[in-house]
Amino acid sequence: MPIIRIPASEVMVFMLGRFMTAIGPFIIAIPIVGVLVLLFFFLLALFQGLLIFLTTLWLYPLFIGLAIVVGIILRIRTKSKAISALALWGILILGCTCSTFYYINGNVKFPTMYSADYVLAMPDGSKPSLYEKRHQKGNILAELSIDERVTVNGISMNYKEYNITTESGLTGWVVNDAFPKNAREMLGTSIDLGGHKSGQIQTDRFTERLMEKYMDKSPRSTALKTGEVLEWKYSVSQNTINRSIRVNTQTPHLFLNSDDYKKGETLQDSGEKVTFAHILYADDATIIYLTAPKIRTNNVNISLSGAEGNTNAWKNGLIVTDLVTGDVYRALQADYTKTLGTSNENLESILFFFPPFKSRHFSLTYEVEPMPDPDKIKAGYSGLLGLAYNFITNFSLSTSGGVMYSAWNFPEIRVR
Protein backbone atom coordinates (compact mmCIF):
# COMPACT_ATOMS: atom_id res chain seq x y z
CA MET A 1 0.00 0.00 0.00
CA PRO A 2 1.55 3.32 -1.02
CA ILE A 3 2.51 5.76 1.70
CA ILE A 4 1.18 9.28 1.23
CA ARG A 5 3.45 11.94 2.62
CA ILE A 6 1.91 15.32 3.48
CA PRO A 7 4.35 18.22 3.86
CA ALA A 8 4.67 19.53 7.41
CA SER A 9 3.70 23.03 6.25
CA GLU A 10 0.34 21.73 4.95
CA VAL A 11 -0.27 19.89 8.24
CA MET A 12 0.37 23.09 10.15
CA VAL A 13 -2.02 25.03 7.90
CA PHE A 14 -4.67 22.31 8.34
CA MET A 15 -4.30 22.27 12.14
CA LEU A 16 -4.34 26.07 12.29
CA GLY A 17 -7.53 26.11 10.19
CA ARG A 18 -9.20 23.60 12.52
CA PHE A 19 -8.08 25.63 15.54
CA MET A 20 -9.39 28.91 14.09
CA THR A 21 -12.69 27.23 13.20
CA ALA A 22 -13.03 26.05 16.79
CA ILE A 23 -12.20 29.35 18.47
CA GLY A 24 -13.71 31.60 15.77
CA PRO A 25 -17.05 32.08 17.57
CA PHE A 26 -15.22 32.99 20.77
CA ILE A 27 -13.11 35.61 18.97
CA ILE A 28 -16.26 37.17 17.55
CA ALA A 29 -17.91 37.06 20.97
CA ILE A 30 -15.05 38.89 22.78
CA PRO A 31 -15.87 42.43 21.53
CA ILE A 32 -19.60 41.78 21.99
CA VAL A 33 -19.06 40.67 25.60
CA GLY A 34 -16.75 43.65 26.11
CA VAL A 35 -19.40 46.10 24.93
CA LEU A 36 -22.03 44.44 27.13
CA VAL A 37 -19.78 44.58 30.20
CA LEU A 38 -18.97 48.27 29.64
CA LEU A 39 -22.68 48.96 29.13
CA PHE A 40 -23.41 47.21 32.42
CA PHE A 41 -20.85 49.34 34.25
CA PHE A 42 -22.20 52.49 32.63
CA LEU A 43 -25.75 51.68 33.75
CA LEU A 44 -24.50 50.77 37.22
CA ALA A 45 -22.64 54.07 37.51
CA LEU A 46 -25.79 55.85 36.28
CA PHE A 47 -27.82 54.05 38.94
CA GLN A 48 -25.31 55.07 41.63
CA GLY A 49 -25.55 58.68 40.49
CA LEU A 50 -29.35 58.52 40.53
CA LEU A 51 -29.25 57.03 44.02
CA ILE A 52 -27.07 59.90 45.28
CA PHE A 53 -29.46 62.38 43.66
CA LEU A 54 -32.53 60.78 45.25
CA THR A 55 -30.97 60.62 48.72
CA THR A 56 -30.22 64.35 48.43
CA LEU A 57 -33.70 65.24 47.16
CA TRP A 58 -35.47 62.74 49.40
CA LEU A 59 -39.02 64.05 48.80
CA TYR A 60 -39.06 62.54 45.31
CA PRO A 61 -38.46 58.90 46.36
CA LEU A 62 -40.86 59.47 49.28
CA PHE A 63 -43.76 60.36 46.97
CA ILE A 64 -42.76 57.71 44.42
CA GLY A 65 -42.85 55.06 47.17
CA LEU A 66 -46.14 56.41 48.54
CA ALA A 67 -47.71 56.31 45.07
CA ILE A 68 -46.66 52.69 44.52
CA VAL A 69 -47.92 51.56 47.94
CA VAL A 70 -51.29 53.31 47.53
CA GLY A 71 -51.65 51.94 44.00
CA ILE A 72 -51.03 48.37 45.19
CA ILE A 73 -53.42 48.70 48.16
CA LEU A 74 -56.24 50.11 45.97
CA ARG A 75 -55.63 47.40 43.37
CA ILE A 76 -56.06 44.73 46.04
CA ARG A 77 -59.06 46.38 47.73
CA THR A 78 -61.06 47.60 44.72
CA LYS A 79 -59.93 45.02 42.11
CA SER A 80 -59.92 47.96 39.69
CA LYS A 81 -56.87 48.70 37.53
CA ALA A 82 -58.27 52.08 36.54
CA ILE A 83 -58.73 53.34 40.11
CA SER A 84 -55.31 52.10 41.29
CA ALA A 85 -53.58 53.56 38.20
CA LEU A 86 -55.41 56.88 38.62
CA ALA A 87 -54.41 57.10 42.29
CA LEU A 88 -50.82 56.09 41.55
CA TRP A 89 -50.30 58.68 38.80
CA GLY A 90 -52.24 61.32 40.70
CA ILE A 91 -50.03 61.01 43.79
CA LEU A 92 -46.91 60.72 41.63
CA ILE A 93 -47.59 63.85 39.55
CA LEU A 94 -48.90 65.93 42.46
CA GLY A 95 -46.10 64.80 44.80
CA CYS A 96 -43.27 65.43 42.33
CA THR A 97 -44.76 68.79 41.34
CA CYS A 98 -45.03 69.89 44.99
CA SER A 99 -41.51 68.59 45.70
CA THR A 100 -40.07 70.55 42.79
CA PHE A 101 -41.92 73.70 43.90
CA TYR A 102 -40.59 73.24 47.45
CA TYR A 103 -37.00 72.66 46.37
CA ILE A 104 -37.01 75.58 43.93
CA ASN A 105 -38.80 78.11 46.15
CA GLY A 106 -37.91 76.96 49.65
CA ASN A 107 -34.79 77.61 51.67
CA VAL A 108 -33.11 74.39 50.56
CA LYS A 109 -29.54 75.07 49.44
CA PHE A 110 -26.96 72.94 47.71
CA PRO A 111 -23.17 73.26 48.15
CA THR A 112 -21.32 74.97 45.32
CA MET A 113 -17.79 74.59 44.00
CA TYR A 114 -16.82 77.76 45.90
CA SER A 115 -16.88 77.77 49.69
CA ALA A 116 -15.98 81.48 49.81
CA ASP A 117 -16.12 84.19 47.19
CA TYR A 118 -15.83 87.90 46.47
CA VAL A 119 -18.88 90.10 45.87
CA LEU A 120 -19.30 91.69 42.43
CA ALA A 121 -21.20 94.79 41.45
CA MET A 122 -24.67 94.28 39.98
CA PRO A 123 -25.09 94.71 36.19
CA ASP A 124 -26.26 98.30 36.76
CA GLY A 125 -23.19 99.03 38.89
CA SER A 126 -25.06 99.04 42.23
CA LYS A 127 -24.12 97.09 45.35
CA PRO A 128 -26.01 93.82 45.95
CA SER A 129 -28.30 93.59 48.98
CA LEU A 130 -28.37 90.74 51.49
CA TYR A 131 -31.98 89.70 52.14
CA GLU A 132 -33.36 87.85 55.13
CA LYS A 133 -35.45 85.57 52.89
CA ARG A 134 -35.41 84.32 49.32
CA HIS A 135 -36.89 86.18 46.34
CA GLN A 136 -35.72 89.49 47.82
CA LYS A 137 -38.24 89.22 50.66
CA GLY A 138 -37.95 89.99 54.35
CA ASN A 139 -35.61 92.56 55.81
CA ILE A 140 -32.53 93.82 54.00
CA LEU A 141 -29.77 92.74 56.38
CA ALA A 142 -26.93 94.61 54.72
CA GLU A 143 -25.67 96.27 51.58
CA LEU A 144 -22.64 94.25 50.50
CA SER A 145 -19.42 95.99 49.58
CA ILE A 146 -17.85 95.36 46.19
CA ASP A 147 -15.02 92.80 46.48
CA GLU A 148 -16.16 91.85 50.00
CA ARG A 149 -15.15 88.30 50.87
CA VAL A 150 -18.02 86.14 52.17
CA THR A 151 -18.64 82.49 53.02
CA VAL A 152 -20.90 80.70 50.54
CA ASN A 153 -23.26 78.29 52.29
CA GLY A 154 -24.99 77.10 49.14
CA ILE A 155 -27.06 77.92 46.07
CA SER A 156 -30.77 77.45 45.39
CA MET A 157 -31.92 74.60 43.17
CA ASN A 158 -32.80 76.99 40.33
CA TYR A 159 -29.34 78.63 40.53
CA LYS A 160 -30.87 82.08 41.10
CA GLU A 161 -29.80 82.86 44.68
CA TYR A 162 -26.95 82.17 47.07
CA ASN A 163 -27.12 81.73 50.82
CA ILE A 164 -24.05 83.45 52.29
CA THR A 165 -22.55 84.58 55.59
CA THR A 166 -20.63 87.85 55.84
CA GLU A 167 -17.49 88.35 57.93
CA SER A 168 -19.65 90.24 60.46
CA GLY A 169 -21.78 87.10 60.94
CA LEU A 170 -24.91 88.03 58.95
CA THR A 171 -26.53 85.15 57.03
CA GLY A 172 -29.02 85.67 54.21
CA TRP A 173 -29.77 85.42 50.51
CA VAL A 174 -28.28 87.33 47.57
CA VAL A 175 -28.97 87.08 43.82
CA ASN A 176 -26.57 85.14 41.61
CA ASP A 177 -25.31 88.26 39.81
CA ALA A 178 -23.34 89.01 42.99
CA PHE A 179 -20.79 86.31 42.05
CA PRO A 180 -18.98 85.14 38.88
CA LYS A 181 -20.80 82.72 36.61
CA ASN A 182 -18.42 79.85 37.28
CA ALA A 183 -19.41 79.98 40.97
CA ARG A 184 -22.85 78.57 40.12
CA GLU A 185 -21.66 75.02 39.57
CA MET A 186 -22.90 72.73 42.31
CA LEU A 187 -20.56 70.49 44.23
CA GLY A 188 -20.90 66.95 42.94
CA THR A 189 -19.75 63.37 43.22
CA SER A 190 -18.18 61.76 40.16
CA ILE A 191 -18.53 58.02 39.58
CA ASP A 192 -16.33 56.29 37.03
CA LEU A 193 -17.10 53.06 35.21
CA GLY A 194 -14.75 51.17 37.52
CA GLY A 195 -17.07 51.78 40.44
CA HIS A 196 -14.88 54.37 42.16
CA LYS A 197 -16.50 57.43 43.67
CA SER A 198 -14.72 60.77 44.04
CA GLY A 199 -15.97 63.75 46.00
CA GLN A 200 -15.25 67.14 44.44
CA ILE A 201 -13.41 69.71 46.51
CA GLN A 202 -14.75 73.15 47.34
CA THR A 203 -12.50 76.11 46.58
CA ASP A 204 -12.04 79.40 48.34
CA ARG A 205 -11.75 82.12 45.69
CA PHE A 206 -9.06 83.65 47.91
CA THR A 207 -6.84 80.62 47.21
CA GLU A 208 -7.26 81.11 43.47
CA ARG A 209 -6.07 84.69 43.91
CA LEU A 210 -3.07 83.41 45.82
CA MET A 211 -2.31 80.98 42.98
CA GLU A 212 -2.35 83.83 40.49
CA LYS A 213 -0.12 85.92 42.74
CA TYR A 214 2.54 83.34 43.56
CA MET A 215 2.42 81.13 40.46
CA ASP A 216 2.75 81.50 36.71
CA LYS A 217 -0.54 80.94 34.89
CA SER A 218 -1.11 79.50 31.42
CA PRO A 219 -4.19 78.14 29.58
CA ARG A 220 -4.95 74.46 30.11
CA SER A 221 -7.99 74.36 27.82
CA THR A 222 -9.79 76.87 25.60
CA ALA A 223 -13.11 77.04 23.78
CA LEU A 224 -12.74 76.00 20.13
CA LYS A 225 -14.99 78.72 18.69
CA THR A 226 -14.22 81.75 20.84
CA GLY A 227 -10.76 80.90 22.14
CA GLU A 228 -11.97 81.74 25.67
CA VAL A 229 -9.87 80.10 28.38
CA LEU A 230 -11.95 77.43 30.10
CA GLU A 231 -9.35 76.28 32.61
CA TRP A 232 -5.97 77.54 33.78
CA LYS A 233 -2.92 75.58 34.86
CA TYR A 234 -0.34 76.94 37.28
CA SER A 235 3.38 76.46 37.90
CA VAL A 236 5.45 77.87 40.72
CA SER A 237 7.09 81.15 39.77
CA GLN A 238 10.83 81.68 40.12
CA ASN A 239 10.13 84.79 42.17
CA THR A 240 8.29 82.67 44.76
CA ILE A 241 11.19 80.22 44.94
CA ASN A 242 13.70 83.07 45.33
CA ARG A 243 11.72 84.59 48.22
CA SER A 244 11.23 81.26 50.04
CA ILE A 245 13.40 79.49 52.62
CA ARG A 246 15.03 76.22 51.59
CA VAL A 247 14.12 73.38 53.98
CA ASN A 248 14.99 70.15 52.09
CA THR A 249 13.53 67.67 54.63
CA GLN A 250 12.42 64.26 53.37
CA THR A 251 9.83 61.73 54.49
CA PRO A 252 8.92 58.23 53.22
CA HIS A 253 6.16 57.90 50.67
CA LEU A 254 3.57 55.34 51.80
CA PHE A 255 1.18 53.39 49.61
CA LEU A 256 -1.32 50.53 49.65
CA ASN A 257 -3.17 48.95 46.74
CA SER A 258 -6.84 48.11 47.12
CA ASP A 259 -6.32 44.32 47.07
CA ASP A 260 -4.06 44.52 50.13
CA TYR A 261 -6.35 47.13 51.69
CA LYS A 262 -9.27 44.69 51.57
CA LYS A 263 -7.08 42.10 53.31
CA GLY A 264 -6.49 44.49 56.20
CA GLU A 265 -2.92 45.42 55.32
CA THR A 266 -1.48 48.78 56.42
CA LEU A 267 0.36 51.44 54.43
CA GLN A 268 3.79 50.37 53.19
CA ASP A 269 6.97 52.30 52.41
CA SER A 270 7.34 52.56 48.63
CA GLY A 271 11.05 53.27 48.88
CA GLU A 272 10.58 56.76 47.41
CA LYS A 273 10.84 60.06 49.27
CA VAL A 274 8.69 63.19 49.34
CA THR A 275 10.73 66.34 49.96
CA PHE A 276 9.60 69.40 51.89
CA ALA A 277 11.65 71.67 49.65
CA HIS A 278 10.73 75.29 50.46
CA ILE A 279 8.48 77.43 52.66
CA LEU A 280 7.46 81.05 52.14
CA TYR A 281 6.19 83.08 55.11
CA ALA A 282 4.15 85.77 53.32
CA ASP A 283 1.75 88.28 54.85
CA ASP A 284 -1.35 86.84 53.18
CA ALA A 285 -0.43 83.12 53.33
CA THR A 286 2.23 80.61 54.26
CA ILE A 287 3.17 78.57 51.20
CA ILE A 288 4.61 75.06 51.33
CA TYR A 289 6.43 73.64 48.31
CA LEU A 290 6.89 69.85 48.03
CA THR A 291 8.65 67.73 45.43
CA ALA A 292 8.88 64.04 44.56
CA PRO A 293 10.90 62.06 42.00
CA LYS A 294 9.32 61.95 38.57
CA ILE A 295 11.44 59.01 37.43
CA ARG A 296 10.87 56.24 39.98
CA THR A 297 12.60 52.98 40.79
CA ASN A 298 9.27 51.12 41.09
CA ASN A 299 5.80 51.15 39.57
CA VAL A 300 4.20 52.98 42.49
CA ASN A 301 2.58 56.33 41.80
CA ILE A 302 3.41 59.15 44.19
CA SER A 303 0.28 61.22 44.67
CA LEU A 304 1.44 64.60 45.96
CA SER A 305 -2.04 66.09 45.86
CA GLY A 306 -3.80 63.28 47.71
CA ALA A 307 -4.97 59.71 47.73
CA GLU A 308 -6.36 58.01 44.68
CA GLY A 309 -9.41 55.81 44.84
CA ASN A 310 -12.83 56.22 46.35
CA THR A 311 -12.61 59.79 47.50
CA ASN A 312 -10.41 62.84 47.30
CA ALA A 313 -12.46 65.00 49.64
CA TRP A 314 -10.06 64.06 52.45
CA LYS A 315 -7.47 66.45 51.01
CA ASN A 316 -9.12 69.18 53.03
CA GLY A 317 -7.66 67.39 56.07
CA LEU A 318 -4.07 68.52 55.42
CA ILE A 319 -2.96 70.42 58.54
CA VAL A 320 0.05 72.16 60.04
CA THR A 321 0.45 71.83 63.81
CA ASP A 322 2.71 74.26 65.69
CA LEU A 323 4.78 71.90 67.88
CA VAL A 324 5.50 74.72 70.37
CA THR A 325 2.04 76.25 70.92
CA GLY A 326 -0.19 73.45 69.62
CA ASP A 327 -1.97 75.80 67.20
CA VAL A 328 -3.47 74.08 64.13
CA TYR A 329 -3.64 75.60 60.64
CA ARG A 330 -5.70 73.89 57.94
CA ALA A 331 -4.83 74.09 54.25
CA LEU A 332 -6.94 76.66 52.44
CA GLN A 333 -9.66 75.01 50.40
CA ALA A 334 -8.63 74.48 46.80
CA ASP A 335 -8.17 71.89 44.10
CA TYR A 336 -4.44 71.45 44.58
CA THR A 337 -4.12 69.32 41.46
CA LYS A 338 -3.99 72.71 39.69
CA THR A 339 -0.68 73.47 41.41
CA LEU A 340 0.90 70.17 40.38
CA GLY A 341 3.78 70.69 38.00
CA THR A 342 7.26 69.66 36.97
CA SER A 343 10.06 71.63 38.56
CA ASN A 344 12.59 69.96 36.26
CA GLU A 345 12.81 66.81 34.18
CA ASN A 346 13.42 64.69 37.29
CA LEU A 347 11.06 66.20 39.87
CA GLU A 348 7.33 66.75 40.25
CA SER A 349 6.17 69.54 42.53
CA ILE A 350 3.12 70.97 44.28
CA LEU A 351 2.24 74.08 46.30
CA PHE A 352 -0.07 74.17 49.32
CA PHE A 353 -1.49 77.40 50.74
CA PHE A 354 -2.11 77.86 54.46
CA PRO A 355 -3.33 80.80 56.56
CA PRO A 356 -0.29 82.93 57.48
CA PHE A 357 1.66 81.39 60.36
CA LYS A 358 5.19 82.10 61.55
CA SER A 359 6.10 78.90 63.38
CA ARG A 360 9.42 77.33 62.41
CA HIS A 361 8.88 74.11 64.36
CA PHE A 362 5.79 72.26 63.18
CA SER A 363 4.36 69.12 61.60
CA LEU A 364 2.61 68.66 58.26
CA THR A 365 0.16 65.77 58.51
CA TYR A 366 -3.30 64.58 57.53
CA GLU A 367 -6.22 65.10 59.84
CA VAL A 368 -7.92 62.01 58.40
CA GLU A 369 -6.57 58.86 56.80
CA PRO A 370 -6.35 58.88 52.98
CA MET A 371 -8.47 55.73 52.77
CA PRO A 372 -12.20 54.97 52.96
CA ASP A 373 -13.85 53.22 55.88
CA PRO A 374 -13.50 49.49 55.12
CA ASP A 375 -16.88 48.80 56.76
CA LYS A 376 -18.71 51.17 54.43
CA ILE A 377 -16.87 51.41 51.12
CA LYS A 378 -15.25 48.87 48.84
CA ALA A 379 -12.41 49.94 46.59
CA GLY A 380 -14.17 49.50 43.27
CA TYR A 381 -15.77 46.34 41.96
CA SER A 382 -14.42 42.92 42.79
CA GLY A 383 -14.97 39.37 41.67
CA LEU A 384 -15.90 38.51 38.06
CA LEU A 385 -17.26 41.98 37.27
CA GLY A 386 -14.08 43.65 38.45
CA LEU A 387 -12.00 41.14 36.51
CA ALA A 388 -14.00 41.74 33.32
CA TYR A 389 -13.92 45.52 33.64
CA ASN A 390 -10.19 45.70 34.36
CA PHE A 391 -9.26 43.26 31.61
CA ILE A 392 -11.26 45.21 29.03
CA THR A 393 -10.21 48.70 30.10
CA ASN A 394 -6.77 48.16 31.64
CA PHE A 395 -5.72 44.73 30.33
CA SER A 396 -5.25 43.83 33.97
CA LEU A 397 -6.05 40.51 35.66
CA SER A 398 -6.55 42.26 39.01
CA THR A 399 -10.08 42.64 40.38
CA SER A 400 -9.24 45.88 42.17
CA GLY A 401 -8.99 48.31 39.29
CA GLY A 402 -5.41 49.15 40.17
CA VAL A 403 -6.50 51.63 42.82
CA MET A 404 -3.72 52.76 45.09
CA TYR A 405 -3.88 54.80 48.28
CA SER A 406 -0.98 57.17 48.64
CA ALA A 407 0.12 59.11 51.72
CA TRP A 408 3.01 61.00 53.26
CA ASN A 409 3.44 62.79 56.58
CA PHE A 410 6.08 65.12 58.00
CA PRO A 411 5.88 64.59 61.79
CA GLU A 412 8.49 67.27 62.51
CA ILE A 413 9.82 70.19 60.46
CA ARG A 414 12.47 72.64 61.64
CA VAL A 415 13.03 75.73 59.53
CA ARG A 416 16.31 77.60 60.01
C-alpha positions in Angstrom: 0.0 0.0 0.0 1.6 3.3 -1.0 2.5 5.8 1.7 1.2 9.3 1.2 3.5 11.9 2.6 1.9 15.3 3.5 4.4 18.2 3.9 4.7 19.5 7.4 3.7 23.0 6.3 0.3 21.7 5.0 -0.3 19.9 8.2 0.4 23.1 10.2 -2.0 25.0 7.9 -4.7 22.3 8.3 -4.3 22.3 12.1 -4.3 26.1 12.3 -7.5 26.1 10.2 -9.2 23.6 12.5 -8.1 25.6 15.5 -9.4 28.9 14.1 -12.7 27.2 13.2 -13.0 26.0 16.8 -12.2 29.4 18.5 -13.7 31.6 15.8 -17.0 32.1 17.6 -15.2 33.0 20.8 -13.1 35.6 19.0 -16.3 37.2 17.5 -17.9 37.1 21.0 -15.1 38.9 22.8 -15.9 42.4 21.5 -19.6 41.8 22.0 -19.1 40.7 25.6 -16.8 43.7 26.1 -19.4 46.1 24.9 -22.0 44.4 27.1 -19.8 44.6 30.2 -19.0 48.3 29.6 -22.7 49.0 29.1 -23.4 47.2 32.4 -20.9 49.3 34.3 -22.2 52.5 32.6 -25.8 51.7 33.8 -24.5 50.8 37.2 -22.6 54.1 37.5 -25.8 55.8 36.3 -27.8 54.1 38.9 -25.3 55.1 41.6 -25.6 58.7 40.5 -29.3 58.5 40.5 -29.3 57.0 44.0 -27.1 59.9 45.3 -29.5 62.4 43.7 -32.5 60.8 45.2 -31.0 60.6 48.7 -30.2 64.3 48.4 -33.7 65.2 47.2 -35.5 62.7 49.4 -39.0 64.0 48.8 -39.1 62.5 45.3 -38.5 58.9 46.4 -40.9 59.5 49.3 -43.8 60.4 47.0 -42.8 57.7 44.4 -42.8 55.1 47.2 -46.1 56.4 48.5 -47.7 56.3 45.1 -46.7 52.7 44.5 -47.9 51.6 47.9 -51.3 53.3 47.5 -51.6 51.9 44.0 -51.0 48.4 45.2 -53.4 48.7 48.2 -56.2 50.1 46.0 -55.6 47.4 43.4 -56.1 44.7 46.0 -59.1 46.4 47.7 -61.1 47.6 44.7 -59.9 45.0 42.1 -59.9 48.0 39.7 -56.9 48.7 37.5 -58.3 52.1 36.5 -58.7 53.3 40.1 -55.3 52.1 41.3 -53.6 53.6 38.2 -55.4 56.9 38.6 -54.4 57.1 42.3 -50.8 56.1 41.5 -50.3 58.7 38.8 -52.2 61.3 40.7 -50.0 61.0 43.8 -46.9 60.7 41.6 -47.6 63.8 39.6 -48.9 65.9 42.5 -46.1 64.8 44.8 -43.3 65.4 42.3 -44.8 68.8 41.3 -45.0 69.9 45.0 -41.5 68.6 45.7 -40.1 70.5 42.8 -41.9 73.7 43.9 -40.6 73.2 47.4 -37.0 72.7 46.4 -37.0 75.6 43.9 -38.8 78.1 46.1 -37.9 77.0 49.7 -34.8 77.6 51.7 -33.1 74.4 50.6 -29.5 75.1 49.4 -27.0 72.9 47.7 -23.2 73.3 48.2 -21.3 75.0 45.3 -17.8 74.6 44.0 -16.8 77.8 45.9 -16.9 77.8 49.7 -16.0 81.5 49.8 -16.1 84.2 47.2 -15.8 87.9 46.5 -18.9 90.1 45.9 -19.3 91.7 42.4 -21.2 94.8 41.5 -24.7 94.3 40.0 -25.1 94.7 36.2 -26.3 98.3 36.8 -23.2 99.0 38.9 -25.1 99.0 42.2 -24.1 97.1 45.3 -26.0 93.8 46.0 -28.3 93.6 49.0 -28.4 90.7 51.5 -32.0 89.7 52.1 -33.4 87.8 55.1 -35.5 85.6 52.9 -35.4 84.3 49.3 -36.9 86.2 46.3 -35.7 89.5 47.8 -38.2 89.2 50.7 -38.0 90.0 54.3 -35.6 92.6 55.8 -32.5 93.8 54.0 -29.8 92.7 56.4 -26.9 94.6 54.7 -25.7 96.3 51.6 -22.6 94.3 50.5 -19.4 96.0 49.6 -17.8 95.4 46.2 -15.0 92.8 46.5 -16.2 91.8 50.0 -15.1 88.3 50.9 -18.0 86.1 52.2 -18.6 82.5 53.0 -20.9 80.7 50.5 -23.3 78.3 52.3 -25.0 77.1 49.1 -27.1 77.9 46.1 -30.8 77.5 45.4 -31.9 74.6 43.2 -32.8 77.0 40.3 -29.3 78.6 40.5 -30.9 82.1 41.1 -29.8 82.9 44.7 -27.0 82.2 47.1 -27.1 81.7 50.8 -24.0 83.5 52.3 -22.5 84.6 55.6 -20.6 87.9 55.8 -17.5 88.4 57.9 -19.7 90.2 60.5 -21.8 87.1 60.9 -24.9 88.0 58.9 -26.5 85.2 57.0 -29.0 85.7 54.2 -29.8 85.4 50.5 -28.3 87.3 47.6 -29.0 87.1 43.8 -26.6 85.1 41.6 -25.3 88.3 39.8 -23.3 89.0 43.0 -20.8 86.3 42.1 -19.0 85.1 38.9 -20.8 82.7 36.6 -18.4 79.9 37.3 -19.4 80.0 41.0 -22.8 78.6 40.1 -21.7 75.0 39.6 -22.9 72.7 42.3 -20.6 70.5 44.2 -20.9 67.0 42.9 -19.8 63.4 43.2 -18.2 61.8 40.2 -18.5 58.0 39.6 -16.3 56.3 37.0 -17.1 53.1 35.2 -14.8 51.2 37.5 -17.1 51.8 40.4 -14.9 54.4 42.2 -16.5 57.4 43.7 -14.7 60.8 44.0 -16.0 63.7 46.0 -15.2 67.1 44.4 -13.4 69.7 46.5 -14.8 73.1 47.3 -12.5 76.1 46.6 -12.0 79.4 48.3 -11.7 82.1 45.7 -9.1 83.7 47.9 -6.8 80.6 47.2 -7.3 81.1 43.5 -6.1 84.7 43.9 -3.1 83.4 45.8 -2.3 81.0 43.0 -2.4 83.8 40.5 -0.1 85.9 42.7 2.5 83.3 43.6 2.4 81.1 40.5 2.8 81.5 36.7 -0.5 80.9 34.9 -1.1 79.5 31.4 -4.2 78.1 29.6 -5.0 74.5 30.1 -8.0 74.4 27.8 -9.8 76.9 25.6 -13.1 77.0 23.8 -12.7 76.0 20.1 -15.0 78.7 18.7 -14.2 81.7 20.8 -10.8 80.9 22.1 -12.0 81.7 25.7 -9.9 80.1 28.4 -11.9 77.4 30.1 -9.3 76.3 32.6 -6.0 77.5 33.8 -2.9 75.6 34.9 -0.3 76.9 37.3 3.4 76.5 37.9 5.5 77.9 40.7 7.1 81.1 39.8 10.8 81.7 40.1 10.1 84.8 42.2 8.3 82.7 44.8 11.2 80.2 44.9 13.7 83.1 45.3 11.7 84.6 48.2 11.2 81.3 50.0 13.4 79.5 52.6 15.0 76.2 51.6 14.1 73.4 54.0 15.0 70.2 52.1 13.5 67.7 54.6 12.4 64.3 53.4 9.8 61.7 54.5 8.9 58.2 53.2 6.2 57.9 50.7 3.6 55.3 51.8 1.2 53.4 49.6 -1.3 50.5 49.6 -3.2 49.0 46.7 -6.8 48.1 47.1 -6.3 44.3 47.1 -4.1 44.5 50.1 -6.3 47.1 51.7 -9.3 44.7 51.6 -7.1 42.1 53.3 -6.5 44.5 56.2 -2.9 45.4 55.3 -1.5 48.8 56.4 0.4 51.4 54.4 3.8 50.4 53.2 7.0 52.3 52.4 7.3 52.6 48.6 11.1 53.3 48.9 10.6 56.8 47.4 10.8 60.1 49.3 8.7 63.2 49.3 10.7 66.3 50.0 9.6 69.4 51.9 11.6 71.7 49.6 10.7 75.3 50.5 8.5 77.4 52.7 7.5 81.0 52.1 6.2 83.1 55.1 4.2 85.8 53.3 1.8 88.3 54.8 -1.3 86.8 53.2 -0.4 83.1 53.3 2.2 80.6 54.3 3.2 78.6 51.2 4.6 75.1 51.3 6.4 73.6 48.3 6.9 69.9 48.0 8.7 67.7 45.4 8.9 64.0 44.6 10.9 62.1 42.0 9.3 61.9 38.6 11.4 59.0 37.4 10.9 56.2 40.0 12.6 53.0 40.8 9.3 51.1 41.1 5.8 51.2 39.6 4.2 53.0 42.5 2.6 56.3 41.8 3.4 59.2 44.2 0.3 61.2 44.7 1.4 64.6 46.0 -2.0 66.1 45.9 -3.8 63.3 47.7 -5.0 59.7 47.7 -6.4 58.0 44.7 -9.4 55.8 44.8 -12.8 56.2 46.4 -12.6 59.8 47.5 -10.4 62.8 47.3 -12.5 65.0 49.6 -10.1 64.1 52.5 -7.5 66.5 51.0 -9.1 69.2 53.0 -7.7 67.4 56.1 -4.1 68.5 55.4 -3.0 70.4 58.5 0.1 72.2 60.0 0.5 71.8 63.8 2.7 74.3 65.7 4.8 71.9 67.9 5.5 74.7 70.4 2.0 76.3 70.9 -0.2 73.4 69.6 -2.0 75.8 67.2 -3.5 74.1 64.1 -3.6 75.6 60.6 -5.7 73.9 57.9 -4.8 74.1 54.2 -6.9 76.7 52.4 -9.7 75.0 50.4 -8.6 74.5 46.8 -8.2 71.9 44.1 -4.4 71.5 44.6 -4.1 69.3 41.5 -4.0 72.7 39.7 -0.7 73.5 41.4 0.9 70.2 40.4 3.8 70.7 38.0 7.3 69.7 37.0 10.1 71.6 38.6 12.6 70.0 36.3 12.8 66.8 34.2 13.4 64.7 37.3 11.1 66.2 39.9 7.3 66.7 40.2 6.2 69.5 42.5 3.1 71.0 44.3 2.2 74.1 46.3 -0.1 74.2 49.3 -1.5 77.4 50.7 -2.1 77.9 54.5 -3.3 80.8 56.6 -0.3 82.9 57.5 1.7 81.4 60.4 5.2 82.1 61.5 6.1 78.9 63.4 9.4 77.3 62.4 8.9 74.1 64.4 5.8 72.3 63.2 4.4 69.1 61.6 2.6 68.7 58.3 0.2 65.8 58.5 -3.3 64.6 57.5 -6.2 65.1 59.8 -7.9 62.0 58.4 -6.6 58.9 56.8 -6.4 58.9 53.0 -8.5 55.7 52.8 -12.2 55.0 53.0 -13.9 53.2 55.9 -13.5 49.5 55.1 -16.9 48.8 56.8 -18.7 51.2 54.4 -16.9 51.4 51.1 -15.3 48.9 48.8 -12.4 49.9 46.6 -14.2 49.5 43.3 -15.8 46.3 42.0 -14.4 42.9 42.8 -15.0 39.4 41.7 -15.9 38.5 38.1 -17.3 42.0 37.3 -14.1 43.6 38.4 -12.0 41.1 36.5 -14.0 41.7 33.3 -13.9 45.5 33.6 -10.2 45.7 34.4 -9.3 43.3 31.6 -11.3 45.2 29.0 -10.2 48.7 30.1 -6.8 48.2 31.6 -5.7 44.7 30.3 -5.3 43.8 34.0 -6.1 40.5 35.7 -6.6 42.3 39.0 -10.1 42.6 40.4 -9.2 45.9 42.2 -9.0 48.3 39.3 -5.4 49.1 40.2 -6.5 51.6 42.8 -3.7 52.8 45.1 -3.9 54.8 48.3 -1.0 57.2 48.6 0.1 59.1 51.7 3.0 61.0 53.3 3.4 62.8 56.6 6.1 65.1 58.0 5.9 64.6 61.8 8.5 67.3 62.5 9.8 70.2 60.5 12.5 72.6 61.6 13.0 75.7 59.5 16.3 77.6 60.0 
